[in-house]
Amino acid sequence: MKIFISLLTFLLLTLPVMGQQTFIHAGHLFDGITGELAQNKTVVVEDGRIVSVLDGFESPASGAELIDLSEMTVLPGLIDLHVHLEGETNPNRYVETYTMNPEERALRSVMFARRTLDAGFTTVRDLGGSGVNTALRDAIRAGYVDGPRVISVGKSLATTGGHADPTNGHKREFMGVPGPESGVINGVEDAREAVRQRYKNGADHIKITATGGVLSVAKSGMNPQFMDDELQAVVETARDYEMHVAAHAHGKEGMLRAVRAGVRTIEHGTYMDEEVMQAMVEAGTYYVPTISAGKFVAEKAEVEGYFPALVEPKAREIGPLIQSTFAQAYRYGVNIAFGTDAGVFPHGENGQEFGYMVEAGMPPVEAIMSSVKTAPEVLGLEDEIGSIEAGKHADIIAVRGNPLEDITILEDVRFVMKGGMVYKQE
């Protein structure tokens, strides 16, 4: 009985009271709509949604809560379209398959989710794991654990030996013959089955590894790994289930095939050239750069033993190129949406990506809008998240200083509200 009363008390203290309003005094407001900073605004929140944005500092209504951010810059919650919450870089990553149980992986992912939320990212798209990512999404949604709103692809799709083949680098006796249920496809029928299995498993969208990758224990990081008919089958089947397709891709040919097939996003895009860029512009394909991951793996490639021998040369070659590719794509006019590949580098450091984008020539305001405006468009959630206006989820963060003058301020988020609930307030 005492345990029940304690739990009830906890819930009453931590859940927002239905119908109770919260008034937020924002000294500076970047609403995610105009791209400008407004002064002295009041944001009114009720039942997890923004109900109004008022001029000046309005006094709270009777019984309402006041949050004073009058000395801070208030922004919409940030959105990262490429994270991996199940794991995180470490020298033992490649043996974790044999040393970690699914329960351990799941519990550890809770820590990574909380770090991400504390960094100001209130929505993320998790682009591949074992399935723990989908369970984590549901646990966060149910209120069991704290974390960002998660859009999950479940397990990525690969071809045999491809970047997301879960048995790469194993002894032959442990390889087996993974198929569509494990996310490995060969041919059109497998492609359809794999997408339908992801749907059955509860995934929101689909991810394919259209080319080789840097961190897989396989020789090539660039070669195309799907045939046109396989790609077409994946995209068409995904559309039947109202799912979009994200394509990991480093090499040119794999990118062109993926864009022609109708994928929603190209992730990384290292060897993108003008032909690929033009194809993306014409198709309306979005580019998710992940500069942070490129820089991190290039750095760790110089640490002896951090990566397996097959991985080191790929990390040295591919990693440093992503930022320059981003610069070219931005100048060309490719639609760019924010994504970091967190997990390849430590979770919670997602905000560094903004600095790398600005360093490569994108103005700070556009870098921020790639997260709060373009990313929701990719997800089809532009009516729900990404701006501070009436009707949207009350996903609100605050920083000290002006991120339009110093973008690195976004690496030090002091206040986080998601869905009307405060998770961080320094």
Order of alpha helices (4+ residues) and beta strands (2+ residues): alpha-beta-beta-beta-beta-beta-alpha-alpha-beta-alpha-beta-beta-alpha-beta-alpha-beta-alpha-beta-alpha-beta-alpha-beta-alpha-alpha-alpha-beta-alpha-alpha-alpha-beta-beta-beta
